[in-house]
Amino acid sequence: MDIISKFTVGSEEGISDLITIMDASAYALHKELVSEEEIKKYIKNDIDPRKMINDAE
């Protein structure tokens, strides 16, 4: 069974919370594979939360 979940972020606070969750997830998923510095670089250069929010509609 596939579960698909969608939600709407309707405020700057909600966007900030989403970014925090995304960053924490990136660390949790990859901390055993790559250095913390590489994860920080990836988050800074390759993740655009606002683009992800817009693309999710």
N, CA, C and O atoms as a CHARMM CRD file, in Angstrom:
* protein
*
  228
    1    1 MET  N      0.84500  -1.16700   0.00000 PROA 1      0.00000
    2    1 MET  CA     0.00000   0.00000   0.00000 PROA 1      0.00000
    3    1 MET  C      0.89300   1.23300   0.00000 PROA 1      0.00000
    4    1 MET  O      1.80900   1.33100   0.81700 PROA 1      0.00000
    5    2 ASP  N      0.64200   2.17200  -0.90000 PROA 2      0.00000
    6    2 ASP  CA     1.37100   3.43100  -0.95400 PROA 2      0.00000
    7    2 ASP  C      0.58000   4.49900  -0.22900 PROA 2      0.00000
    8    2 ASP  O     -0.62700   4.64300  -0.42200 PROA 2      0.00000
    9    3 ILE  N      1.28100   5.24300   0.60600 PROA 3      0.00000
   10    3 ILE  CA     0.65000   6.35300   1.31000 PROA 3      0.00000
   11    3 ILE  C      1.26500   7.63900   0.78600 PROA 3      0.00000
   12    3 ILE  O      2.48300   7.81100   0.82100 PROA 3      0.00000
   13    4 ILE  N      0.43700   8.52600   0.31100 PROA 4      0.00000
   14    4 ILE  CA     0.88100   9.81100  -0.20100 PROA 4      0.00000
   15    4 ILE  C      0.31800  10.88600   0.70600 PROA 4      0.00000
   16    4 ILE  O     -0.88300  10.92900   0.97200 PROA 4      0.00000
   17    5 SER  N      1.19200  11.74400   1.17300 PROA 5      0.00000
   18    5 SER  CA     0.76900  12.80100   2.07800 PROA 5      0.00000
   19    5 SER  C      1.14200  14.15300   1.48200 PROA 5      0.00000
   20    5 SER  O      2.26800  14.34200   1.02100 PROA 5      0.00000
   21    6 LYS  N      0.21400  15.07800   1.49200 PROA 6      0.00000
   22    6 LYS  CA     0.47200  16.43000   1.01900 PROA 6      0.00000
   23    6 LYS  C     -0.04600  17.39800   2.05400 PROA 6      0.00000
   24    6 LYS  O     -1.02700  17.12600   2.74600 PROA 6      0.00000
   25    7 PHE  N      0.62700  18.53800   2.15400 PROA 7      0.00000
   26    7 PHE  CA     0.14600  19.57600   3.03500 PROA 7      0.00000
   27    7 PHE  C      0.52200  20.92000   2.44100 PROA 7      0.00000
   28    7 PHE  O      1.35800  21.00100   1.54200 PROA 7      0.00000
   29    8 THR  N     -0.08300  21.94200   2.93300 PROA 8      0.00000
   30    8 THR  CA     0.17900  23.28300   2.45800 PROA 8      0.00000
   31    8 THR  C      0.86900  24.07900   3.55300 PROA 8      0.00000
   32    8 THR  O      0.42700  24.09100   4.70200 PROA 8      0.00000
   33    9 VAL  N      1.93500  24.73100   3.19300 PROA 9      0.00000
   34    9 VAL  CA     2.63500  25.60100   4.12500 PROA 9      0.00000
   35    9 VAL  C      2.12500  27.00500   3.85300 PROA 9      0.00000
   36    9 VAL  O      2.36200  27.56000   2.78000 PROA 9      0.00000
   37   10 GLY  N      1.42700  27.57800   4.82200 PROA 10     0.00000
   38   10 GLY  CA     0.76000  28.84300   4.57800 PROA 10     0.00000
   39   10 GLY  C      1.37200  30.04600   5.25100 PROA 10     0.00000
   40   10 GLY  O      0.78700  31.12900   5.22400 PROA 10     0.00000
   41   11 SER  N      2.54000  29.88600   5.85600 PROA 11     0.00000
   42   11 SER  CA     3.13500  31.02600   6.54300 PROA 11     0.00000
   43   11 SER  C      4.65200  30.91800   6.50600 PROA 11     0.00000
   44   11 SER  O      5.20400  29.86000   6.20300 PROA 11     0.00000
   45   12 GLU  N      5.31400  32.01900   6.81700 PROA 12     0.00000
   46   12 GLU  CA     6.77500  32.00400   6.89000 PROA 12     0.00000
   47   12 GLU  C      7.24800  31.05900   7.99200 PROA 12     0.00000
   48   12 GLU  O      8.27000  30.38900   7.84400 PROA 12     0.00000
   49   13 GLU  N      6.50200  31.00600   9.09400 PROA 13     0.00000
   50   13 GLU  CA     6.84800  30.09300  10.18300 PROA 13     0.00000
   51   13 GLU  C      6.75800  28.64400   9.70700 PROA 13     0.00000
   52   13 GLU  O      7.61300  27.82200  10.03800 PROA 13     0.00000
   53   14 GLY  N      5.72400  28.33800   8.93200 PROA 14     0.00000
   54   14 GLY  CA     5.57300  26.98700   8.39300 PROA 14     0.00000
   55   14 GLY  C      6.69700  26.63300   7.44000 PROA 14     0.00000
   56   14 GLY  O      7.18600  25.50400   7.44800 PROA 14     0.00000
   57   15 ILE  N      7.11100  27.59000   6.61700 PROA 15     0.00000
   58   15 ILE  CA     8.22000  27.37000   5.68800 PROA 15     0.00000
   59   15 ILE  C      9.50400  27.13700   6.47000 PROA 15     0.00000
   60   15 ILE  O     10.28300  26.24300   6.14000 PROA 15     0.00000
   61   16 SER  N      9.72400  27.93800   7.50300 PROA 16     0.00000
   62   16 SER  CA    10.90900  27.78000   8.34700 PROA 16     0.00000
   63   16 SER  C     10.92400  26.40100   8.99600 PROA 16     0.00000
   64   16 SER  O     11.96900  25.75200   9.05000 PROA 16     0.00000
   65   17 ASP  N      9.77800  25.95100   9.48600 PROA 17     0.00000
   66   17 ASP  CA     9.67900  24.61700  10.08700 PROA 17     0.00000
   67   17 ASP  C      9.98900  23.53600   9.06300 PROA 17     0.00000
   68   17 ASP  O     10.68500  22.56700   9.36800 PROA 17     0.00000
   69   18 LEU  N      9.47700  23.69900   7.85800 PROA 18     0.00000
   70   18 LEU  CA     9.73300  22.72200   6.79800 PROA 18     0.00000
   71   18 LEU  C     11.21900  22.64300   6.47300 PROA 18     0.00000
   72   18 LEU  O     11.76100  21.55000   6.31100 PROA 18     0.00000
   73   19 ILE  N     11.88000  23.78900   6.37800 PROA 19     0.00000
   74   19 ILE  CA    13.31400  23.81500   6.09300 PROA 19     0.00000
   75   19 ILE  C     14.08300  23.10600   7.20000 PROA 19     0.00000
   76   19 ILE  O     15.01700  22.35300   6.92200 PROA 19     0.00000
   77   20 THR  N     13.70400  23.33700   8.43900 PROA 20     0.00000
   78   20 THR  CA    14.35400  22.67400   9.57500 PROA 20     0.00000
   79   20 THR  C     14.20800  21.15900   9.47700 PROA 20     0.00000
   80   20 THR  O     15.16700  20.42200   9.70300 PROA 20     0.00000
   81   21 ILE  N     13.01900  20.70500   9.14300 PROA 21     0.00000
   82   21 ILE  CA    12.77300  19.27000   9.00600 PROA 21     0.00000
   83   21 ILE  C     13.58200  18.68900   7.85400 PROA 21     0.00000
   84   21 ILE  O     14.15400  17.60600   7.98100 PROA 21     0.00000
   85   22 MET  N     13.63200  19.39800   6.73900 PROA 22     0.00000
   86   22 MET  CA    14.38900  18.91800   5.57800 PROA 22     0.00000
   87   22 MET  C     15.87500  18.79600   5.90700 PROA 22     0.00000
   88   22 MET  O     16.51500  17.80300   5.55800 PROA 22     0.00000
   89   23 ASP  N     16.42100  19.81300   6.58100 PROA 23     0.00000
   90   23 ASP  CA    17.83800  19.77500   6.94600 PROA 23     0.00000
   91   23 ASP  C     18.12700  18.61400   7.89400 PROA 23     0.00000
   92   23 ASP  O     19.10600  17.89000   7.71500 PROA 23     0.00000
   93   24 ALA  N     17.28000  18.44100   8.89400 PROA 24     0.00000
   94   24 ALA  CA    17.46500  17.35300   9.85500 PROA 24     0.00000
   95   24 ALA  C     17.37600  16.00000   9.15700 PROA 24     0.00000
   96   24 ALA  O     18.13100  15.08200   9.47800 PROA 24     0.00000
   97   25 SER  N     16.46800  15.87700   8.21500 PROA 25     0.00000
   98   25 SER  CA    16.33000  14.61300   7.47100 PROA 25     0.00000
   99   25 SER  C     17.57000  14.32600   6.64800 PROA 25     0.00000
  100   25 SER  O     18.03100  13.18600   6.59800 PROA 25     0.00000
  101   26 ALA  N     18.11500  15.34500   6.00300 PROA 26     0.00000
  102   26 ALA  CA    19.33400  15.15600   5.20900 PROA 26     0.00000
  103   26 ALA  C     20.47100  14.65600   6.09100 PROA 26     0.00000
  104   26 ALA  O     21.19800  13.73900   5.71100 PROA 26     0.00000
  105   27 TYR  N     20.62400  15.25900   7.27200 PROA 27     0.00000
  106   27 TYR  CA    21.66200  14.79400   8.20000 PROA 27     0.00000
  107   27 TYR  C     21.41300  13.35600   8.63300 PROA 27     0.00000
  108   27 TYR  O     22.32400  12.52900   8.59800 PROA 27     0.00000
  109   28 ALA  N     20.20000  13.05800   9.03500 PROA 28     0.00000
  110   28 ALA  CA    19.88900  11.72400   9.54600 PROA 28     0.00000
  111   28 ALA  C     20.09700  10.64000   8.48600 PROA 28     0.00000
  112   28 ALA  O     20.58900   9.55300   8.78800 PROA 28     0.00000
  113   29 LEU  N     19.72500  10.94100   7.26800 PROA 29     0.00000
  114   29 LEU  CA    19.82200   9.94300   6.19900 PROA 29     0.00000
  115   29 LEU  C     21.24600   9.71000   5.70100 PROA 29     0.00000
  116   29 LEU  O     21.56700   8.62000   5.22800 PROA 29     0.00000
  117   30 HSD  N     22.09800  10.72300   5.80500 PROA 30     0.00000
  118   30 HSD  CA    23.40100  10.63100   5.14300 PROA 30     0.00000
  119   30 HSD  C     24.60400  10.73800   6.06500 PROA 30     0.00000
  120   30 HSD  O     25.74000  10.65400   5.59700 PROA 30     0.00000
  121   31 LYS  N     24.38700  10.92200   7.36700 PROA 31     0.00000
  122   31 LYS  CA    25.51000  11.16000   8.27200 PROA 31     0.00000
  123   31 LYS  C     26.48200   9.98900   8.35100 PROA 31     0.00000
  124   31 LYS  O     27.65400  10.18900   8.67300 PROA 31     0.00000
  125   32 GLU  N     26.03400   8.79600   8.07100 PROA 32     0.00000
  126   32 GLU  CA    26.92000   7.63200   8.09200 PROA 32     0.00000
  127   32 GLU  C     27.69800   7.47400   6.78900 PROA 32     0.00000
  128   32 GLU  O     28.65500   6.70200   6.72500 PROA 32     0.00000
  129   33 LEU  N     27.29200   8.19900   5.75600 PROA 33     0.00000
  130   33 LEU  CA    27.88800   8.02500   4.43100 PROA 33     0.00000
  131   33 LEU  C     28.83600   9.13700   4.02300 PROA 33     0.00000
  132   33 LEU  O     29.82600   8.89200   3.33400 PROA 33     0.00000
  133   34 VAL  N     28.53600  10.37000   4.44700 PROA 34     0.00000
  134   34 VAL  CA    29.36000  11.51800   4.05400 PROA 34     0.00000
  135   34 VAL  C     29.58600  12.42100   5.26400 PROA 34     0.00000
  136   34 VAL  O     28.89600  12.31600   6.27800 PROA 34     0.00000
  137   35 SER  N     30.56000  13.30300   5.13300 PROA 35     0.00000
  138   35 SER  CA    30.89200  14.18900   6.24700 PROA 35     0.00000
  139   35 SER  C     29.81200  15.25500   6.45200 PROA 35     0.00000
  140   35 SER  O     29.03200  15.56400   5.55100 PROA 35     0.00000
  141   36 GLU  N     29.79700  15.79900   7.66100 PROA 36     0.00000
  142   36 GLU  CA    28.83500  16.85500   7.97900 PROA 36     0.00000
  143   36 GLU  C     29.04500  18.06100   7.06700 PROA 36     0.00000
  144   36 GLU  O     28.08100  18.70300   6.65200 PROA 36     0.00000
  145   37 GLU  N     30.29300  18.36600   6.75700 PROA 37     0.00000
  146   37 GLU  CA    30.60100  19.49600   5.87100 PROA 37     0.00000
  147   37 GLU  C     30.00200  19.28600   4.48000 PROA 37     0.00000
  148   37 GLU  O     29.47200  20.22500   3.88600 PROA 37     0.00000
  149   38 GLU  N     30.08400  18.07000   3.96400 PROA 38     0.00000
  150   38 GLU  CA    29.50100  17.77200   2.65200 PROA 38     0.00000
  151   38 GLU  C     27.98200  17.89900   2.68300 PROA 38     0.00000
  152   38 GLU  O     27.37500  18.37500   1.72400 PROA 38     0.00000
  153   39 ILE  N     27.37700  17.47600   3.77500 PROA 39     0.00000
  154   39 ILE  CA    25.92200  17.59400   3.91000 PROA 39     0.00000
  155   39 ILE  C     25.52400  19.06600   3.94500 PROA 39     0.00000
  156   39 ILE  O     24.57300  19.46900   3.27500 PROA 39     0.00000
  157   40 LYS  N     26.25000  19.87200   4.72600 PROA 40     0.00000
  158   40 LYS  CA    25.96300  21.30500   4.78800 PROA 40     0.00000
  159   40 LYS  C     26.08800  21.94800   3.40700 PROA 40     0.00000
  160   40 LYS  O     25.25200  22.76300   3.01500 PROA 40     0.00000
  161   41 LYS  N     27.13400  21.57600   2.67800 PROA 41     0.00000
  162   41 LYS  CA    27.35400  22.11000   1.32400 PROA 41     0.00000
  163   41 LYS  C     26.19800  21.71400   0.40000 PROA 41     0.00000
  164   41 LYS  O     25.70400  22.53300  -0.37500 PROA 41     0.00000
  165   42 TYR  N     25.77700  20.46200   0.48900 PROA 42     0.00000
  166   42 TYR  CA    24.66500  19.99100  -0.34300 PROA 42     0.00000
  167   42 TYR  C     23.38400  20.76800  -0.02700 PROA 42     0.00000
  168   42 TYR  O     22.68500  21.21800  -0.93500 PROA 42     0.00000
  169   43 ILE  N     23.08500  20.91800   1.25100 PROA 43     0.00000
  170   43 ILE  CA    21.87100  21.63700   1.64800 PROA 43     0.00000
  171   43 ILE  C     21.92400  23.07100   1.11900 PROA 43     0.00000
  172   43 ILE  O     20.94100  23.57400   0.57600 PROA 43     0.00000
  173   44 LYS  N     23.07100  23.72100   1.28100 PROA 44     0.00000
  174   44 LYS  CA    23.20900  25.11400   0.85600 PROA 44     0.00000
  175   44 LYS  C     23.10300  25.28100  -0.65500 PROA 44     0.00000
  176   44 LYS  O     22.46600  26.22000  -1.13400 PROA 44     0.00000
  177   45 ASN  N     23.72900  24.36800  -1.41400 PROA 45     0.00000
  178   45 ASN  CA    23.83600  24.54200  -2.86800 PROA 45     0.00000
  179   45 ASN  C     22.77900  23.81900  -3.68500 PROA 45     0.00000
  180   45 ASN  O     22.48400  24.23900  -4.80400 PROA 45     0.00000
  181   46 ASP  N     22.20200  22.74700  -3.16300 PROA 46     0.00000
  182   46 ASP  CA    21.35700  21.89400  -3.99800 PROA 46     0.00000
  183   46 ASP  C     19.90600  21.77200  -3.55700 PROA 46     0.00000
  184   46 ASP  O     19.08100  21.23600  -4.29700 PROA 46     0.00000
  185   47 ILE  N     19.58400  22.25800  -2.37200 PROA 47     0.00000
  186   47 ILE  CA    18.19900  22.16100  -1.91600 PROA 47     0.00000
  187   47 ILE  C     17.59100  23.55800  -1.89700 PROA 47     0.00000
  188   47 ILE  O     18.09400  24.45900  -1.22600 PROA 47     0.00000
  189   48 ASP  N     16.51000  23.72300  -2.63600 PROA 48     0.00000
  190   48 ASP  CA    15.78500  24.99500  -2.66400 PROA 48     0.00000
  191   48 ASP  C     14.37000  24.73700  -2.14300 PROA 48     0.00000
  192   48 ASP  O     13.48400  24.34700  -2.90400 PROA 48     0.00000
  193   49 PRO  N     14.16400  24.95600  -0.84600 PROA 49     0.00000
  194   49 PRO  CA    12.86200  24.63200  -0.24700 PROA 49     0.00000
  195   49 PRO  C     11.69300  25.35000  -0.91200 PROA 49     0.00000
  196   49 PRO  O     10.62200  24.76400  -1.07600 PROA 49     0.00000
  197   50 ARG  N     11.87900  26.58500  -1.29000 PROA 50     0.00000
  198   50 ARG  CA    10.77500  27.32700  -1.90700 PROA 50     0.00000
  199   50 ARG  C     10.40400  26.73400  -3.27000 PROA 50     0.00000
  200   50 ARG  O      9.23000  26.69100  -3.63800 PROA 50     0.00000
  201   51 LYS  N     11.41000  26.28100  -4.00900 PROA 51     0.00000
  202   51 LYS  CA    11.13100  25.62500  -5.28900 PROA 51     0.00000
  203   51 LYS  C     10.39900  24.31600  -5.05000 PROA 51     0.00000
  204   51 LYS  O      9.46700  23.97700  -5.77900 PROA 51     0.00000
  205   52 MET  N     10.82300  23.57900  -4.02600 PROA 52     0.00000
  206   52 MET  CA    10.16200  22.30800  -3.70200 PROA 52     0.00000
  207   52 MET  C      8.70800  22.53100  -3.31100 PROA 52     0.00000
  208   52 MET  O      7.83300  21.75100  -3.68700 PROA 52     0.00000
  209   53 ILE  N      8.44700  23.60200  -2.55200 PROA 53     0.00000
  210   53 ILE  CA     7.07900  23.90900  -2.15300 PROA 53     0.00000
  211   53 ILE  C      6.22900  24.21200  -3.37300 PROA 53     0.00000
  212   53 ILE  O      5.10500  23.72200  -3.48700 PROA 53     0.00000
  213   54 ASN  N      6.75300  25.01200  -4.27700 PROA 54     0.00000
  214   54 ASN  CA     6.01400  25.38300  -5.48300 PROA 54     0.00000
  215   54 ASN  C      5.78200  24.18900  -6.39900 PROA 54     0.00000
  216   54 ASN  O      4.71700  24.06700  -7.00400 PROA 54     0.00000
  217   55 ASP  N      6.78800  23.29500  -6.50600 PROA 55     0.00000
  218   55 ASP  CA     6.67700  22.12500  -7.37700 PROA 55     0.00000
  219   55 ASP  C      5.73300  21.07400  -6.82200 PROA 55     0.00000
  220   55 ASP  O      5.26000  20.21900  -7.57100 PROA 55     0.00000
  221   56 ALA  N      5.44900  21.11500  -5.53200 PROA 56     0.00000
  222   56 ALA  CA     4.64200  20.07600  -4.88800 PROA 56     0.00000
  223   56 ALA  C      3.14600  20.23900  -5.15600 PROA 56     0.00000
  224   56 ALA  O      2.36200  19.34300  -4.84400 PROA 56     0.00000
  225   57 GLU  N      2.76000  21.33400  -5.71100 PROA 57     0.00000
  226   57 GLU  CA     1.32000  21.55700  -5.92000 PROA 57     0.00000
  227   57 GLU  C      0.75100  20.70400  -7.00400 PROA 57     0.00000
  228   57 GLU  O     -0.44400  20.78400  -7.28900 PROA 57     0.00000
